[in-house]
Amino acid sequence: MQLQSIAVFCGSKDGNNPLYLQHARQLGQLLARQQVCLVYGGGNNGLMGAVATSVIDAGGRAIGIIPELLTGWERQHDGISELIVVENMHMRKRMMYEKSDAVLVLPGGFGTLDELFEVLTWNQLSIHDKPVYILNSGGFYNPLLLHMQQMMDENFLYNPLDTVITILNEPQELFATL
């Protein structure tokens, strides 16, 4: 698969583990080096801001898609290649997904999980069929992955987990899997 653009869902905060920020910055540099356009939430803070700033600083392209409601709260990133302001969160997710070839999820909070589960549901329902990756920085997603395995074991999922998501431990693993 030739990856030309990737949607990155992640926190608008840095989190407590410095590895999260380190991985976000490394990812941004790798995306720019591989000439993969970043499609993300449009904010300037937290992990999302770090990924975007790293892409731009390394000469890459970053498209931010932000709901009007969040332009002040997430401090829209004015230094990116393109900023698209949409009406609501649903439009943001849909547009991010439509403008990307794959999805990568970094550590984050409720919004990040909402985005992850919506794209997994879309794939399950054959609305879309794009690869979904989780960057499990420092084991951040281990409890969630255990719960997903429980969902699989209890016969609530339609497909084996390893066909639904690919787990990465380091940002550079993304390009090794393509």
Contact map, one row per residue, 1 for C-alpha under 8 A:
1110000000000000000000000000000000000000000000000000000000000000000000000000000000000000000000000000000000000000000000000000000000000000000000000000000000000000000000000000000001
1111000000000000000000000000000000000000000000000000000000000000000000000000000000000000000000000000000000000000000000000000000000000000000000000000000000000000000000000000000001
1111110000000000000000000000000000010000000000000000000000000000000000000000000000000000000000000000110000000000000000000000000000000000000000000000000000000000000000000000000001
0111110000000000000000000000000000111000000000000000000000000000000000000000000000000000000000000001100000000000000000000000000000000000000000000000000000000000000000000000000000
0011111000000000000000000000000000011110000000000000000000000000000000000000000000000000000000000011110000000000000000000000000000000000000000000000000000000000000000000000000000
0011111100000000000000000000000000011110000000000000000000000000000000000000000000000000000000000011111100000000000000000000000000000000000000000000000000000000000000000000000000
0000111110000000000000000000000000000111000000000000000000000000000000000000000000000000000000011011111100000000000000000000000000000000000000000000000000000000000000000000000000
0000011111000000000000000000000000000111100000010000000000000000000000000000000000000000000000000000001111000000000000000000000000000000000000000000000000000000000000000000000000
0000001111100000000000000000000000000001100000010000000000000000000000000000000000000000000000000000001111010001001100000000000000000000000000000000000000000000000000000000000000
0000000111110000000000000000000000000000000000110000000000000000000000000000000000000000000000000000000011111001000000000000000000000000000000000000000000000000000000000000000000
0000000011111110000000000000000000000000000001110000000000000000000000000000000000000000000000000000000001111011000000000000000000000000000000000000000000000000000000000000000000
0000000001111100000000000000000000000000001011111000000000000000000000000100000000000000000000000000000000010000000000000000000000000000000000000000000000000000000000000000000000
0000000000111110000000000000000000000000000011100000000000000000000000000000000000000000000000000000000000010000000000000000000000000000000000000000000000000000000000000000000000
0000000000111111010110000000000000000000000011100000000000000000000000000000000000000000000000000000000000000000000000000000000000000000000000000000000000000000000000000000000000
0000000000101111110110000000000000000000000001000000000000000000000000000000000000000000000000000000000000110000000000000000000000000000000000000000000000000000000000000000000000
0000000000000111110000000000000000000000000000000000000000000000000000000000000000000000000000000000000000000000000000000000000000000000000000000000000000000000000000000000000000
0000000000000011111110000000000000000000000000000000000000000000000000000000000000000000000000000000000000000000000000000000000000000000000000000000000000000000000000000000000000
0000000000000111111111000000000000000000000000000000000000000000000000000000000000000000000000000000000000000000000000000000000000000000000000000000000000000000000000000000000000
0000000000000000111111100000000000000000000000000000000000000000000000000000000000000000000000000000000000000000000000000000000000000000110000000000000000000000000000000000000000
0000000000000110111111110000000000000000000000100000000000000000000000000000000000000000000000000000000001100000000000000000000000000000110000000000000000000000000000000000000000
0000000000000110111111111000000000000000000000100100000000000000000000000000000000000000000000000000000000000000000000000000000000000000000000000000000000000000000000000000000000
0000000000000000011111111100000000000000000000000000000000000000000000000000000000000000000000000000000000000000000000000000000000000000000000000000000000000000000000000000000000
0000000000000000001111111110000000000000000000000000000000000000000000000000000000000000000000000000000000000000000000000000000000000000100000000000000000000000000000000110000000
0000000000000000000111111111000000000000000000110110000000000000000000000000000000000000000000000000000001000000000000000000000000000000000000000000000000000000000000000000000000
0000000000000000000011111111100000000000000000000110110000000000000000000000000000000000000000000000000000000000000000000000000000000000000000000000000000000000000000000000000000
0000000000000000000001111111110000000000000000000010010000000000000000000000000000000000000000000000000000000000000000000000000000000000000000000000000000000000000000000010000000
0000000000000000000000111111111000000000000000000010010000000000000000000000000000000000000000000000000000000000000000000000000000000000000000000000000000000000000000000011000000
0000000000000000000000011111111100000100000000000111111001000000000000000000000000000000000000000000000000000000000000000000000000000000000000000000000000000000000000000000000000
0000000000000000000000001111111110000000000000000000011001000000000000000000000000000000000000000000000000000000000000000000000000000000000000000000000000000000000000000000000000
0000000000000000000000000111111111000000000000000000001000000000000000000000000000000000000000000000000000000000000000000000000000000000000000000000000000000000000000000011000000
0000000000000000000000000011111111111100000000000000001000010000000000000000000000000000000000000000000000000000000000000000000000000000000000000000000000000000000000000000000000
0000000000000000000000000001111111111000000000000000001101111000000000000000000000000000000000000000000000000000000000000000000000000000000000000000000000000000000000000000000000
0000000000000000000000000000111111110000000000000000000001010000000000000000000000000000000000000000000000000000000000000000000000000000000000000000000000000000000000000000000000
0000000000000000000000000000011111110000000000000000000000000000000000000000000000000000000000000000000000000000000000000000000000000000000000000000000000000000000000000000000000
0001000000000000000000000000001111111000000000000000000000011000000000000000000000000000000000000000000000000000000000000000000000000000000000000000000000000000000000000000000000
0011110000000000000000000000001111111100000000000000000000011000000000000000000000000000000000000000000000000000000000000000000000000000000000000000000000000000000000000000000000
0001110000000000000000000000001100111110000000000000000000011110000000000000000000000000000000000000000000000000000000000000000000000000000000000000000000000000000000000000000000
0000111100000000000000000001001000011111000000000001001000001110000000000000000000000000000000000000000000000000000000000000000000000000000000000000000000000000000000000000000000
0000111100000000000000000000000000001111100000000000000000000111100000000000000000000000000000010011000000000000000000000000000000000000000000000000000000000000000000000000000000
0000001110000000000000000000000000000111110000010001000000000111100000000000000000000000000000010000000000000000000000000000000000000000000000000000000000000000000000000000000000
0000000110000000000000000000000000000011111000010000000000000001110000000000000000000000000100010000000000000000000000000000000000000000000000000000000000000000000000000000000000
0000000000000000000000000000000000000001111100011000000000000011110000000001100000110000000000000000000000000000000000000000000000000000000000000000000000000000000000000000000000
0000000000010000000000000000000000000000111110011000000000000001010000100111100000000000000000000000000000000000000000000000000000000000000000000000000000000000000000000000000000
0000000000000000000000000000000000000000011111011101100000000000000000000111110000000000000000000000000000000000000000000000000000000000000000000000000000000000000000000000000000
0000000000011100000000000000000000000000001111111100000000000000000000000110000000000000000000000000000000000000000000000000000000000000000000000000000000000000000000000000000000
0000000000111110000000000000000000000000000111111100000000000000000000000000000000000000000000000000000000000000000000000000000000000000000000000000000000000000000000000000000000
0000000001111100000110010000000000000000000011111110000000000000000000000000000000000000000000000000000000000000000000000000000000000000000000000000000000000000000000000000000000
0000000111110000000000010000000000000001111111111111000000000000000000000000000000000000000000000000000000000000000000000000000000000000000000000000000000000000000000000000000000
0000000000010000000000000000000000000000011111111111100000000000000000000000100000000000000000000000000000000000000000000000000000000000000000000000000000000000000000000000000000
0000000000000000000010011001000000000000000111111111110000000000000000000000000000000000000000000000000000000000000000000000000000000000000000000000000000000000000000000000000000
0000000000000000000000011111000000000000000000111111111000000000000000000000000000000000000000000000000000000000000000000000000000000000000000000000000000000000000000000000000000
0000000000000000000000000001000000000101000100011111111100000100000000000000000100000000000000000000000000000000000000000000000000000000000000000000000000000000000000000000000000
0000000000000000000000001001000000000000000100001111111110000000000000000000001100000000000000000000000000000000000000000000000000000000000000000000000000000000000000000000000000
0000000000000000000000001111100000000000000000000111111111000000000000000000000000000000000000000000000000000000000000000000000000000000000000000000000000000000000000000000000000
0000000000000000000000000001111100000100000000000011111111111100000000000000000000000000000000000000000000000000000000000000000000000000000000000000000000000000000000000000000000
0000000000000000000000000000000100000000000000000001111111111100000000000000001110000000000000000000000000000000000000000000000000000000000000000000000000000000000000000000000000
0000000000000000000000000000000000000000000000000000111111110000000000000000000000000000000000000000000000000000000000000000000000000000000000000000000000000000000000000000000000
0000000000000000000000000001100110000000000000000000011111110000000000000000000000000000000000000000000000000000000000000000000000000000000000000000000000000000000000000000000000
0000000000000000000000000000000100000000000000000000001111111000000000000000000000000000000000000000000000000000000000000000000000000000000000000000000000000000000000000000000000
0000000000000000000000000000001110111000000000000000001111111100000000000000000000000000000000000000000000000000000000000000000000000000000000000000000000000000000000000000000000
0000000000000000000000000000000100111100000000000000001100111110000000000000000110000000000000000000000000000000000000000000000000000000000000000000000000000000000000000000000000
0000000000000000000000000000000000001111000000000001001100011111000000000000000111000000000000000000000000000000000000000000000000000000000000000000000000000000000000000000000000
0000000000000000000000000000000000001111010000000000000000001111100000000000000111110000000000000000000000000000000000000000000000000000000000000000000000000000000000000000000000
0000000000000000000000000000000000000011111000000000000000000111110000000000100101110000000000000000000000000000000000000000000000000000000000000000000000000000000000000000000000
0000000000000000000000000000000000000011110000000000000000000011111000000000000000111100000100110000000000000000000000000000000000000000000000000000000000000000000000000000000000
0000000000000000000000000000000000000000111000000000000000000001111101100001000000111100100100000000000000000000000000000000000000000000000000000000000000000000000000000000000000
0000000000000000000000000000000000000000000000000000000000000000111111100000000000001111101100000000000000000000000000000000000000000000000000000000000000000000000000000000000000
0000000000000000000000000000000000000000000000000000000000000000011111100000000000001111000000000000000000000000000000000000000000000000000000000000000000000000000000000000000000
0000000000000000000000000000000000000000000000000000000000000000001111111000000000000011000000000000000000000000000000000000000000000000000000000000000000000000000000000000000000
0000000000000000000000000000000000000000000000000000000000000000011111111111000000000000000000000000000000000000000000000000000000000000000000000000000000000000000000000000000000
0000000000000000000000000000000000000000001000000000000000000000011111111111000000001000000000000000000000000000000000000000000000000000000000000000000000000000000000000000000000
0000000000000000000000000000000000000000000000000000000000000000000011111111000000000000000000000000000000000000000000000000000000000000000000000000000000000000000000000000000000
0000000000000000000000000000000000000000000000000000000000000000000011111110000000000000000000000000000000000000000000000000000000000000000000000000000000000000000000000000000000
0000000000010000000000000000000000000000001110000000000000000000000001111111000000000000000000000000000000000000000000000000000000000000000000000000000000000000000000000000000000
0000000000000000000000000000000000000000001110000000000000000000000001111111100000000000000000000000000000000000000000000000000000000000000000000000000000000000000000000000000000
0000000000000000000000000000000000000000011100000000000000000000010001110111110000000000000000000000000000000000000000000000000000000000000000000000000000000000000000000000000000
0000000000000000000000000000000000000000011100001000000000000001000000000011111100100000000000000000000000000000000000000000000000000000000000000000000000000000000000000000000000
0000000000000000000000000000000000000000000100000000000000000000000000000001111100100000000000000000000000000000000000000000000000000000000000000000000000000000000000000000000000
0000000000000000000000000000000000000000000000000000100100000000000000000000111110000000000000000000000000000000000000000000000000000000000000000000000000000000000000000000000000
0000000000000000000000000000000000000000000000000001100100001111000000000000111111100000000000000000000000000000000000000000000000000000000000000000000000000000000000000000000000
0000000000000000000000000000000000000000000000000000000100001110000000000000001111100000000000000000000000000000000000000000000000000000000000000000000000000000000000000000000000
0000000000000000000000000000000000000000000000000000000000000111000000000000000111110000000000000000000000000000000000000000000000000000000000000000000000000000000000000000000000
0000000000000000000000000000000000000000010000000000000000000011110000000000110111111000000000000000000000000000000000000000000000000000000000000000000000000000000000000000000000
0000000000000000000000000000000000000000010000000000000000000011110000000000000001111100000000000000000000000000000000000000000000000000000000000000000000000000000000000000000000
0000000000000000000000000000000000000000000000000000000000000000111100100000000000111110000000000000000000000000000000000000000000000000000000000000000000000000000000000000000000
0000000000000000000000000000000000000000000000000000000000000000111100000000000000011111101100000000000000000000000000000000000000000000000000000000000000000000000000000000000000
0000000000000000000000000000000000000000000000000000000000000000001110000000000000001111101100000000000000000000000000000000000000000000000000000000000000000000000000000000000000
0000000000000000000000000000000000000000000000000000000000000000001110000000000000000111111100000000000000000000000000000000000000000000000000000000000000000000000000000000000000
0000000000000000000000000000000000000000000000000000000000000000011000000000000000000111111110000000000000000000000000000000000000000000000000000000000000000000000000000000000000
0000000000000000000000000000000000000000000000000000000000000000000000000000000000000001111111000000000000000000000000000000000000000000000000000000000000000000000000000000000000
0000000000000000000000000000000000000000000000000000000000000000001000000000000000000111111111100000000000000000000000000000000000000000000000000000000000000000000000000000000000
0000000000000000000000000000000000000000100000000000000000000000111000000000000000000111111111110000000000000000000000000000000000000000000000000000000000000000000000000000000000
0000000000000000000000000000000000000000000000000000000000000000000000000000000000000000111111111000000000000000001000000000000000000000000000000000000000000000000000000000000000
0000000000000000000000000000000000000000000000000000000000000000000000000000000000000000011111111100000000000000000000000000000000000000000000000000000000000000000000000000000000
0000000000000000000000000000000000000000000000000000000000000000100000000000000000000000001111111110000000000000000000000000000000000000000000000000000000000000000000000000000000
0000001000000000000000000000000000000011100000000000000000000000100000000000000000000000000111111111000000000000000000000000000000000000000000000000000000000000000000000000000000
0000001000000000000000000000000000000000000000000000000000000000000000000000000000000000000011111111111000000000000000100000000000000000000000000000000000000000000000000000000000
0000000000000000000000000000000000000000000000000000000000000000000000000000000000000000000001111111100000000000000000000000000000000000000000000000000000000000000000000000000000
0000111000000000000000000000000000000010000000000000000000000000000000000000000000000000000000111111100000000000000000000000000000000000000000000000000000000000000000000000000000
0001111000000000000000000000000000000010000000000000000000000000000000000000000000000000000000011111111000000000000000000000000000000000000000000000000000000000000000000000000000
0011111000000000000000000000000000000000000000000000000000000000000000000000000000000000000000001111111000000000000000000000000001100000000000000000000000000000000000000000000000
0010111000000000000000000000000000000000000000000000000000000000000000000000000000000000000000001001111100000000000000000000000001111000000000000000000000000000000000000000000000
0000011110000000000000000000000000000000000000000000000000000000000000000000000000000000000000001001111110000000000000000000000001111000000000000000000000000000000000000000000000
0000011110000000000000000000000000000000000000000000000000000000000000000000000000000000000000000000011111000000000000000000000000011110000000000000000000000000000000000000000000
0000000111000000000000000000000000000000000000000000000000000000000000000000000000000000000000000000001111100001000100000000000000011110000000000000000000000000000000000000000000
0000000111100000000100010000000000000000000000000000000000000000000000000000000000000000000000000000000111110000000000000000000000000111100000000000000000000000000000000000000000
0000000001100010000100000000000000000000000000000000000000000000000000000000000000000000000000000000000011111001000000000000000000000011100110000000000000000000000000000000000000
0000000011111010000000000000000000000000000000000000000000000000000000000000000000000000000000000000000001111111100000000000000000000000000000000000000000000000000000000000000000
0000000001100000000000000000000000000000000000000000000000000000000000000000000000000000000000000000000000111111100000000000000000000000000000000000000000000000000000000000000000
0000000000000000000000000000000000000000000000000000000000000000000000000000000000000000000000000000000000011111110000000000000000000000000000000000000000000000000000000000000000
0000000000100000000000000000000000000000000000000000000000000000000000000000000000000000000000000000000000011111111000000000000000000000000000000000000000000000000000000000000000
0000000011100000000000000000000000000000000000000000000000000000000000000000000000000000000000000000000010111111111100000000000000000000000000000000000000000000000000000000000000
0000000000000000000000000000000000000000000000000000000000000000000000000000000000000000000000000000000000011111111110000000000000000000000000000000000000000000000000000000000000
0000000000000000000000000000000000000000000000000000000000000000000000000000000000000000000000000000000000000111111111000000000000000000000000000000000000000000000000000000000000
0000000010000000000000000000000000000000000000000000000000000000000000000000000000000000000010000000000000000011111111100000000000000000000000000000000000000000000000000000000000
0000000010000000000000000000000000000000000000000000000000000000000000000000000000000000000000000000000010000001111111110000000000000000000000000000000000000000000000000000000000
0000000000000000000000000000000000000000000000000000000000000000000000000000000000000000000000000000000000000000111111111000000000000000000000000000000000000000000000000000000000
0000000000000000000000000000000000000000000000000000000000000000000000000000000000000000000000000000000000000000011111111100000000000000000000000000000000000000000000000000000000
0000000000000000000000000000000000000000000000000000000000000000000000000000000000000000000000001000000000000000001111111110000000010000000000000000000000000000000000000000000000
0000000000000000000000000000000000000000000000000000000000000000000000000000000000000000000000000000000000000000000111111111000000010000000000000000000000000000000100000000000000
0000000000000000000000000000000000000000000000000000000000000000000000000000000000000000000000000000000000000000000011111111100000000000000000000000000000000000000000000000000000
0000000000000000000000000000000000000000000000000000000000000000000000000000000000000000000000000000000000000000000001111111111110000000000000000000000000000000000000000000000000
0000000000000000000000000000000000000000000000000000000000000000000000000000000000000000000000000000000000000000000000111111111111000000000000000000000000000000000000000000000000
0000000000000000000000000000000000000000000000000000000000000000000000000000000000000000000000000000000000000000000000011111111000000000000000000000000000000100000000000000000000
0000000000000000000000000000000000000000000000000000000000000000000000000000000000000000000000000000000000000000000000001111111100000000000000000000000000000000000000000000000000
0000000000000000000000000000000000000000000000000000000000000000000000000000000000000000000000000000000000000000000000000111111110000000000000000000000000000000000000000000000000
0000000000000000000000000000000000000000000000000000000000000000000000000000000000000000000000000000000000000000000000000111111110000000000000000000000000000000000000000000000000
0000000000000000000000000000000000000000000000000000000000000000000000000000000000000000000000000000000000000000000000000110111111000000000000000000000000000000000000000000000000
0000000000000000000000000000000000000000000000000000000000000000000000000000000000000000000000000000000000000000000000000110011111100000000000000000000000000000000000000000000000
0000000000000000000000000000000000000000000000000000000000000000000000000000000000000000000000000000111000000000000000000010000111110000000000000000000000000000000000000000000000
0000000000000000000000000000000000000000000000000000000000000000000000000000000000000000000000000000111000000000000000000000000011111000000000000000000000000000000111000000000000
0000000000000000000000000000000000000000000000000000000000000000000000000000000000000000000000000000011110000000000000110000000001111100000000000000000000000000000111000000000000
0000000000000000000000000000000000000000000000000000000000000000000000000000000000000000000000000000011110000000000000000000000000111110000000000000000000000000000011110000010000
0000000000000000000000000000000000000000000000000000000000000000000000000000000000000000000000000000000111000000000000000000000000011111000000000000000000000000000011110000000000
0000000000000000000000000000000000000000000000000000000000000000000000000000000000000000000000000000000111100000000000000000000000001111100000000000000000000000000000111110000000
0000000000000000000000000000000000000000000000000000000000000000000000000000000000000000000000000000000001100000000000000000000000000111111111000000000000000000000000111100000000
0000000000000000001100100000000000000000000000000000000000000000000000000000000000000000000000000000000001100000000000000000000000000011111110000000000000000000000000001100000000
0000000000000000001100000000000000000000000000000000000000000000000000000000000000000000000000000000000000000000000000000000000000000001111100000000000000000000000000001000000000
0000000000000000000000000000000000000000000000000000000000000000000000000000000000000000000000000000000000000000000000000000000000000001111111000000000000000000000000001000000000
0000000000000000000000000000000000000000000000000000000000000000000000000000000000000000000000000000000000100000000000000000000000000001111111100000000000000000000000000000000000
0000000000000000000000000000000000000000000000000000000000000000000000000000000000000000000000000000000000100000000000000000000000000001101111111000000000000000000000000000000000
0000000000000000000000000000000000000000000000000000000000000000000000000000000000000000000000000000000000000000000000000000000000000001001111111100000000000000000000000000000000
0000000000000000000000000000000000000000000000000000000000000000000000000000000000000000000000000000000000000000000000000000000000000000000111111110000000000000000000000000000000
0000000000000000000000000000000000000000000000000000000000000000000000000000000000000000000000000000000000000000000000000000000000000000000011111111000000000000000000000000000000
0000000000000000000000000000000000000000000000000000000000000000000000000000000000000000000000000000000000000000000000000000000000000000000011111111100000000000000000000000000000
0000000000000000000000000000000000000000000000000000000000000000000000000000000000000000000000000000000000000000000000000000000000000000000001111111110000000000000000000000000000
0000000000000000000000000000000000000000000000000000000000000000000000000000000000000000000000000000000000000000000000000000000000000000000000111111111000000000000000000000000000
0000000000000000000000000000000000000000000000000000000000000000000000000000000000000000000000000000000000000000000000000000000000000000000000011111111100000000100000000000000000
0000000000000000000000000000000000000000000000000000000000000000000000000000000000000000000000000000000000000000000000000000000000000000000000001111111110000000100000000000000000
0000000000000000000000000000000000000000000000000000000000000000000000000000000000000000000000000000000000000000000000000000000000000000000000000111111111000000000000000000000000
0000000000000000000000000000000000000000000000000000000000000000000000000000000000000000000000000000000000000000000000000000000000000000000000000011111111111000000000000000000000
0000000000000000000000000000000000000000000000000000000000000000000000000000000000000000000000000000000000000000000000000000000000000000000000000001111111111001100000000000000000
0000000000000000000000000000000000000000000000000000000000000000000000000000000000000000000000000000000000000000000000000000000000000000000000000000111111110000000000000000000000
0000000000000000000000000000000000000000000000000000000000000000000000000000000000000000000000000000000000000000000000000000000000000000000000000000011111110000000000000000000000
0000000000000000000000000000000000000000000000000000000000000000000000000000000000000000000000000000000000000000000000000000000000000000000000000000001111111100000000000000000000
0000000000000000000000000000000000000000000000000000000000000000000000000000000000000000000000000000000000000000000000000000000000000000000000000000001111111100000000000000000000
0000000000000000000000000000000000000000000000000000000000000000000000000000000000000000000000000000000000000000000000000000000000000000000000000000001100111111000000000000000000
0000000000000000000000000000000000000000000000000000000000000000000000000000000000000000000000000000000000000000000000000001000000000000000000000000000000111111000000000000000000
0000000000000000000000000000000000000000000000000000000000000000000000000000000000000000000000000000000000000000000000000000000000000000000000000000000000001111101100000000000000
0000000000000000000000000000000000000000000000000000000000000000000000000000000000000000000000000000000000000000000000000000000000000000000000000000000100001111111100000000000000
0000000000000000000000000000000000000000000000000000000000000000000000000000000000000000000000000000000000000000000000000000000000000000000000000001100100000011111110000000000000
0000000000000000000000000000000000000000000000000000000000000000000000000000000000000000000000000000000000000000000000000000000000000000000000000000000000000001111111000000000000
0000000000000000000000000000000000000000000000000000000000000000000000000000000000000000000000000000000000000000000000000000000000000000000000000000000000000011111111000000000000
0000000000000000000000000000000000000000000000000000000000000000000000000000000000000000000000000000000000000000000000010000000000110000000000000000000000000011111111000000000000
0000000000000000000000000000000000000000000000000000000000000000000000000000000000000000000000000000000000000000000000000000000000111100000000000000000000000000111111100000000000
0000000000000000000000000000000000000000000000000000000000000000000000000000000000000000000000000000000000000000000000000000000000111100000000000000000000000000011111110000000000
0000000000000000000000000000000000000000000000000000000000000000000000000000000000000000000000000000000000000000000000000000000000001111000000000000000000000000000011111000000000
0000000000000000000000000000000000000000000000000000000000000000000000000000000000000000000000000000000000000000000000000000000000001111000000000000000000000000000001111110110000
0000000000000000000000000000000000000000000000000000000000000000000000000000000000000000000000000000000000000000000000000000000000000011111000000000000000000000000000111110100000
0000000000000000000000100000000000000000000000000000000000000000000000000000000000000000000000000000000000000000000000000000000000000011100000000000000000000000000000011111110000
0000000000000000000000100110010000000000000000000000000000000000000000000000000000000000000000000000000000000000000000000000000000000010000000000000000000000000000000011111110000
0000000000000000000000000010010000000000000000000000000000000000000000000000000000000000000000000000000000000000000000000000000000000000000000000000000000000000000000000111111100
0000000000000000000000000000000000000000000000000000000000000000000000000000000000000000000000000000000000000000000000000000000000000000000000000000000000000000000000011111111110
0000000000000000000000000000000000000000000000000000000000000000000000000000000000000000000000000000000000000000000000000000000000001000000000000000000000000000000000010111111111
0000000000000000000000000000000000000000000000000000000000000000000000000000000000000000000000000000000000000000000000000000000000000000000000000000000000000000000000000001111111
0000000000000000000000000000000000000000000000000000000000000000000000000000000000000000000000000000000000000000000000000000000000000000000000000000000000000000000000000001111111
0000000000000000000000000000000000000000000000000000000000000000000000000000000000000000000000000000000000000000000000000000000000000000000000000000000000000000000000000000111111
1110000000000000000000000000000000000000000000000000000000000000000000000000000000000000000000000000000000000000000000000000000000000000000000000000000000000000000000000000011111
